[in-house]
Amino acid sequence: VTSKTSDPALRTRLLSRAEARDLTIQVSEMIPMQGNSQFVSSGYSLVIQGDSITSHLPYFGRAYAAPYSGGNVFSFDAPVLKYSVDSRKKGVVKVMVSTKTIDDNFTFYIELYENNKVSVRVNTVNRQGISYLGELTD
């Protein structure tokens, strides 16, 4: 996922999008904690726009509590509760976003690479963690 060379213009673009809370990530692969990684059909995404987060992600893993909503717990619109950007590591911009829904508390750890590739790790209270790979889109 990482890029070998660092391009200051691409890094600046990634950093400004992260700081502006303007991220649209199209997911192409999910990596559950148990089992094999799986490519997913198009249409799965994670969008951070200002103070809101829209998650439409597939989930495979162990749940420790039943969802109140009865649906896919990883599909929701919710307010951003915490948000931070870390650009200390060369070639990657890291974003941490946390939110809460009726079903769970979510923390997203997003790594944005200069080649527009993205890795997302999600931790929740009531489920096993899961990771995704995808791409940053406009």
Secondary structure by P-SEA (a helix, b strand, c coil): cccccccaaaaaaaaaaaaacbbbbbbcbbbccccbbbbbccccbbbbcccbbbbbcccccccccccccccccccccccccbbbbbcccccbbbbbbbbccccbbbbbbbbbccccbbbbbbbbccccbbbbbbbbcc
